[in-house]
């Protein structure tokens, strides 16, 4: 069998895109902090022991208490205003739980596997009471639900292979990105394929599909959910669509070859314009698909991201909604401003650098005598703040300020048993899942109120 040019391109496309499902694979991790895991170890184990074990297991750039230094000092004079160390003292609270029974270590993302090995060694060799705030847990139910939806739709499809072949890549997406919103998007994508398979190899099929409200909304919502989930899922949803199209090209070429080798072949009489994509029997699947979508939503609400994942009840520093007790990035910026401007302020005034602009009085001798002028040295503006924030990355040690910067502006931090850093992201994910759940219900309602259903139900 000689492969056509289209078949060769389709095979190459699939082979090039398939590795993306492996390279972009992500396992959900529940964390308190963005981009950092928290290792907590009881105080009876020395910090040196913990750091040595972490380093022995390949964990690097750990933010710990002993690694902290003064992150900024004035170039003019090392003398600082008395009491200016309030920030330096308060930031040390990041390294203890509320009861001060545990010491905390912040480990950059990407080292989960090494950190788990170090944790096991700590517990086994040192009998330490220790744990991690974030643990990789593969949610097996997510791909299982996707497989169930895939199997049901393939069973009820008229053209089984037309749905089964491209649907395989939806399953790969679910295994590669086992997140609840992605699973919801997968269900919508499989449903769109189920409706589209009725028009397989019919004339004007592409034209009809491009104008069908049900398929457009299902595909658009699936892509939107993936786009708002992460850049990885956005890349993979387009890879899934591309591989699906390539699989259909291969199926089409295989059917043409089979027909050429056969003594007779079948052909469709009616064009796509004369075939209903959605009718009363298959529109009920919109309602049935709402069941796994609702199940995914319930499982998401009960997931560890909304409840404490650790069996040890600790009150740890965490981003919270409300008043904060621990310093954040804005406090660091204010402290740097206070430290840098202190040499220029009068020692006779009890101020803390509250002024947002620093000026000096200059006396210049001219032909008309001595002239007084005001010279602006620096201002606490956006440029100054940016310079301070950029300086954090240049610190030659794992500073706690790097963690503060990664959390972004307008963050409040206090002690919490639940770790509230993920609530905003969870809210967005929940919203995406509710949209995915509502869409089949809305489309089925539209069918019976404005579509063909209102005529089919008439006697």
Order of alpha helices (4+ residues) and beta strands (2+ residues): alpha-beta-alpha-alpha-beta-alpha-beta-alpha-alpha-alpha-alpha-alpha-alpha-alpha-beta-alpha-beta-beta-alpha-alpha-beta-alpha-alpha
